[in-house]
Amino acid sequence: MTQETIDRPGVAIIGYGTAGVNALIALRMAGYEGPVHVFSDTGILPYSPILTSYYAGGEKSYEECFPWTAEELDELRPTVHADCPVTRLNVGEHLVTTPQGDFPYEKCVIATGATPACWGFPGVEGEEDYQPLVLRSMDDAQRLKDALEDSACRRVLVSGASMVALKTLEACLNHGKDVTLVGINPHVLDFNALPEAAERFERGLLAKGVKLRLSQSIAQVRRAASGELEVTFANGDVDVFDAISVSHGMKSNLDFVQQGTLEIDRALVVDGFMRTSDPDVYAAGDVAQGTELISGEKRIVGIWKNAALQGQCAGTAIAAELAGKEPPASCALRGSIATNTIAVRGTLFISAGTMELTPQRQVEVRETDDMTVVYIFEESGDERRLVGFNLVSDTDEEGSRAYDTGAMLTLRIEAGLSRPDQL
């Protein structure tokens, strides 16, 4: 490394999760030798949010939630600012502002992820400081785990019907809790499953003793004299619980971005190289709104694989630009599709593509004793292609027909080769 390289401001990576780490790896693999300052709002190593429910549920140890060791990360030579949340990004002056001071940058990657939202949760009457259980970070998982390991906690209400809600529910079942799930939609798996698939998944939950309150919401929560939480539902029913977990969606962590400095829709709008509206600022992961391939629209595709690919793309492009070159076309992301896999106590759900129905799209359902597959086909002239599917299996076994079928259908959507005579 030359003195000129050392003296340059270098690259700032805001956020040290999957997207941020993959940006760092890509920078070094592409030959960038300059400084990289990483800003993390925690004092722990980068972890995988998709593993936090397994820790809370007792299926994984704390250490197993961390994909990279300290030694592996040190080899990438970052300057890590731990417990150092970014409070402001000054795009005009190329400055990152933190409690530890201001740091200049040549290029910046925003990879700050998302935070659980509790929209619609009324809170507990008379308890302004009450915080329901949520699930995203390791701190969230530890708090959930501590609550579930408390012998006084017997009944848990999970509010929400998303995949995060369902993994929270599974953690509760693993600890032997009596679980009720409440959701405002008619079915579980919010926006990821069509009714035919969701209904089969719901039967699996019911068979495991879960109580479902679908098409309902929480109207009121108050603390009973016994210390329990007395919940009144929108239909007037009243029940009591020892703990409440809320999974009402995620909010991109972008409060430090000044209004009007970068193009923001639901998140930061990016191009194929993950560049924002400012050519020196990139975004990856849950804060990035890239191209969704089936719709052609800019959308957040908040999955682990996508965060990794976006971080890798940003790092590779930045390394090229700092070397005075154009980013290689091969590193650009054409776009992505939503893919999801979740299992709750043996009931498996796999999906890919779109669940949006239009006049040009048709739904076909194929059901066997142990599996339901819902196909979404789109017709254009004489062509008919697969644009989405749901799969629900009553068993969760690696290498099974369900997993093979899900992988095959996902590849066909991605390749654009789906034809009904191939199914």
Residue pairs with C-beta under 8 A, 6 or more apart in sequence:
1 33
1 34
5 33
5 34
6 34
6 35
8 34
8 35
8 106
9 35
9 94
9 103
9 104
9 105
9 106
10 34
10 35
10 36
10 37
10 105
10 106
11 27
11 32
11 34
11 35
11 36
11 37
11 105
11 106
11 107
11 108
11 109
11 318
11 322
12 36
12 37
12 38
12 39
12 96
12 103
12 105
12 107
12 108
12 109
13 20
13 23
13 24
13 36
13 37
13 38
13 39
13 78
13 108
13 109
13 111
14 20
14 39
14 86
14 89
14 96
14 108
14 109
14 110
14 111
14 112
14 256
15 39
15 40
15 109
15 110
15 111
15 112
15 113
15 253
15 285
15 287
16 38
16 39
16 40
16 42
16 46
16 80
16 111
17 46
17 47
17 49
17 111
17 113
17 285
17 307
18 46
18 48
18 67
18 285
18 304
18 307
18 308
18 311
19 109
19 111
19 113
19 284
19 285
19 286
19 288
19 307
19 308
19 310
19 311
19 314
20 38
20 46
20 109
20 111
20 284
20 285
20 311
21 46
21 68
21 73
21 311
22 284
22 307
22 308
22 309
22 310
22 311
22 312
22 315
23 109
23 111
23 282
23 284
23 311
23 312
23 314
23 315
23 318
24 36
24 38
24 73
24 76
24 78
24 315
25 76
25 311
25 312
25 315
26 311
26 312
26 313
26 314
26 315
26 316
26 319
27 36
27 315
27 316
27 318
27 319
28 76
28 77
29 315
29 316
30 315
30 316
30 319
30 320
31 319
31 323
32 315
32 318
32 319
32 322
32 323
34 322
35 79
36 76
36 77
36 78
36 79
37 78
37 79
37 81
37 96
37 103
37 105
38 78
38 79
38 80
38 81
39 81
39 84
39 85
39 86
39 96
39 98
39 103
40 46
40 80
40 81
40 82
40 83
40 84
41 83
41 84
41 85
41 112
42 82
42 83
42 137
42 138
42 139
43 82
43 83
44 66
44 138
45 66
45 68
45 69
45 70
45 73
46 66
46 67
46 68
46 73
47 65
47 66
47 67
47 137
47 138
48 65
48 66
48 67
48 304
49 113
49 136
49 137
49 304
50 304
51 60
51 64
51 65
52 65
52 135
52 136
52 137
52 138
52 140
52 141
53 135
53 141
53 164
53 167
53 168
53 170
53 171
54 60
54 64
54 65
54 171
55 61
55 62
55 64
55 65
55 138
55 141
55 142
55 145
56 135
56 141
56 142
56 144
56 145
56 148
56 168
56 171
57 145
57 148
57 167
57 170
57 171
57 172
57 173
57 174
57 175
58 145
58 171
58 174
58 175
59 174
62 138
65 138
65 141
73 80
81 98
81 100
81 103
84 98
84 99
84 100
85 98
85 99
85 256
86 96
86 97
86 98
86 112
86 256
87 97
87 98
87 99
87 256
88 96
88 97
88 256
88 258
89 95
89 96
89 97
89 108
89 110
89 256
89 257
89 258
89 261
89 281
90 96
90 97
90 258
91 258
91 261
91 262
91 278
91 280
91 281
92 261
94 104
94 105
94 106
94 108
94 280
95 102
95 103
95 104
95 105
96 102
96 103
96 104
96 105
96 108
97 256
105 280
106 280
106 322
107 280
107 281
107 282
107 318
107 321
107 322
108 280
108 281
108 282
109 274
109 281
109 282
109 283
109 284
109 311
109 314
109 315
109 318
110 254
110 257
110 268
110 276
110 281
110 282
110 283
110 284
110 287
110 288
111 283
111 284
111 285
111 287
111 307
111 311
112 252
112 253
112 254
112 256
112 285
112 287
113 252
113 253
113 285
113 286
113 287
114 136
114 250
114 251
114 252
114 253
114 286
114 287
114 302
115 136
115 250
115 251
115 253
116 134
116 135
116 136
116 140
116 164
116 246
116 247
116 248
116 249
116 250
116 251
117 248
117 249
117 250
117 251
118 132
118 134
118 246
118 248
119 248
119 249
120 184
120 217
120 218
120 248
121 132
121 159
121 218
121 246
121 248
122 218
122 219
122 220
122 221
123 130
123 221
124 130
124 221
124 222
124 223
124 229
125 220
125 221
125 222
125 223
126 222
126 223
127 223
132 159
132 244
132 245
132 246
133 140
133 143
133 144
133 147
133 168
133 243
133 244
133 245
133 246
134 140
134 245
134 246
134 247
135 141
135 144
135 164
135 167
135 168
135 171
135 245
135 247
136 164
136 250
144 168
144 171
144 245
145 171
147 153
147 243
148 156
148 171
148 172
148 175
148 177
148 243
149 175
152 242
153 177
153 242
153 243
154 177
154 178
154 242
155 177
155 178
155 179
155 180
155 240
155 241
155 242
155 243
156 172
156 177
156 178
156 179
156 180
156 241
156 242
156 243
156 244
156 245
157 179
157 180
157 181
157 182
157 218
157 229
157 231
157 239
157 241
157 243
157 244
157 245
158 165
158 168
158 169
158 172
158 179
158 180
158 181
158 182
158 244
158 245
158 247
159 165
159 181
159 182
159 183
159 218
159 244
159 245
159 246
159 247
159 248
160 181
160 182
160 183
160 190
160 246
160 247
160 248
160 249
161 181
161 183
161 185
161 187
161 188
161 189
161 190
161 214
162 189
162 190
162 192
162 247
162 249
163 189
163 192
163 340
163 342
164 247
164 250
165 181
165 183
165 188
165 245
165 247
166 181
166 188
166 189
166 342
166 344
167 342
167 344
168 245
168 247
169 179
169 181
169 205
169 210
169 344
170 344
170 345
172 179
172 245
173 179
173 208
173 209
173 210
173 344
173 345
178 209
178 211
179 209
179 210
179 211
180 210
180 211
180 212
180 213
180 239
180 241
181 188
181 205
181 210
181 211
181 212
181 213
181 214
182 213
182 214
182 216
182 217
182 218
182 233
183 190
183 213
183 214
183 215
183 216
184 215
184 216
184 217
185 214
185 215
186 195
186 214
186 215
187 193
187 195
187 198
187 199
187 202
187 214
188 198
188 201
188 202
188 205
188 212
188 214
189 197
189 198
189 201
189 349
191 355
192 338
192 340
192 349
192 351
192 355
192 390
193 201
193 349
193 351
193 355
193 374
193 390
193 392
194 355
194 363
194 374
194 376
194 390
196 363
196 365
196 372
196 374
196 390
197 349
197 351
197 372
197 374
197 390
197 391
197 392
198 390
200 372
200 392
200 394
201 344
201 347
201 349
201 392
202 212
202 214
204 344
204 345
204 346
204 347
204 392
204 394
205 212
205 344
205 347
206 212
208 344
208 345
208 347
213 233
213 237
216 233
216 234
216 235
217 233
217 234
218 231
218 232
218 233
218 234
219 232
219 233
219 234
220 231
220 232
221 229
221 230
221 231
221 232
221 244
222 229
222 230
223 229
223 230
224 230
224 240
226 240
228 240
228 241
228 242
229 240
229 241
229 242
229 243
229 244
230 238
230 239
230 240
231 238
231 239
231 240
231 241
231 244
232 238
233 239
250 286
250 302
252 266
252 267
252 268
252 286
252 287
252 300
253 286
253 287
254 264
254 267
254 268
254 287
257 264
257 268
261 278
262 268
262 276
262 277
262 278
262 281
263 269
263 276
263 277
265 289
265 298
266 289
266 299
266 300
267 283
267 286
267 287
267 288
267 289
267 300
268 276
268 283
268 287
268 288
268 289
269 276
269 277
269 289
269 298
270 276
270 282
270 283
270 288
270 289
270 290
270 298
270 310
272 290
272 291
272 313
272 332
272 333
272 334
272 335
273 282
273 313
273 314
273 317
273 327
273 331
273 332
273 333
274 282
274 283
274 284
274 288
274 290
274 310
274 313
274 314
274 317
274 333
275 281
275 282
275 317
276 282
276 283
282 314
282 317
282 318
283 310
283 314
284 307
284 310
284 311
284 313
284 314
285 302
285 306
285 307
285 310
285 311
286 300
286 302
286 307
288 300
288 310
289 298
289 299
289 300
290 298
290 299
290 301
290 310
290 333
290 335
290 336
291 297
291 298
291 299
291 333
291 334
291 335
291 336
292 298
292 299
292 301
292 335
292 336
292 337
292 338
293 334
293 335
293 336
293 337
293 414
294 337
294 353
294 354
294 387
294 388
294 413
295 354
295 356
301 336
301 337
301 338
303 338
303 339
303 340
305 339
306 336
309 333
309 336
310 333
312 331
313 331
313 332
313 333
316 327
316 328
316 331
317 327
317 331
317 332
320 326
320 327
320 328
320 331
321 327
337 352
337 353
337 354
337 413
337 414
338 351
338 352
338 353
338 354
339 351
339 352
339 410
340 349
340 350
340 351
340 352
341 348
341 349
341 350
341 351
341 406
342 348
342 349
343 349
343 396
346 394
346 395
346 396
347 392
347 393
347 394
347 396
348 391
348 392
348 393
348 394
348 395
348 396
348 402
348 403
349 390
349 391
349 392
350 390
350 391
350 402
350 403
350 406
350 410
351 388
351 389
351 390
351 391
352 388
352 389
352 406
352 409
352 410
352 413
353 376
353 386
353 387
353 388
353 389
353 410
353 413
354 376
354 387
354 388
355 376
355 388
355 390
357 363
357 376
358 378
360 378
360 379
360 380
361 376
361 377
361 378
361 379
361 387
362 376
362 377
362 379
363 374
363 375
363 376
363 377
364 374
364 375
364 377
365 372
365 373
365 374
365 375
366 372
366 373
366 375
367 373
370 393
370 394
370 395
371 391
371 392
371 393
371 394
371 401
371 402
371 405
372 390
372 391
372 392
373 389
373 390
373 391
373 405
373 409
374 389
374 390
374 391
375 386
375 388
375 389
375 409
375 423
376 386
376 387
376 388
376 389
377 384
377 385
377 386
377 387
377 418
377 420
378 384
378 385
378 386
378 387
384 419
384 420
385 416
385 418
385 419
386 409
386 412
386 413
386 418
386 419
386 423
387 413
387 418
388 413
389 406
389 409
389 413
391 402
391 405
391 406
391 409
393 400
393 402
395 402
396 402
397 403
409 418
412 418
412 422
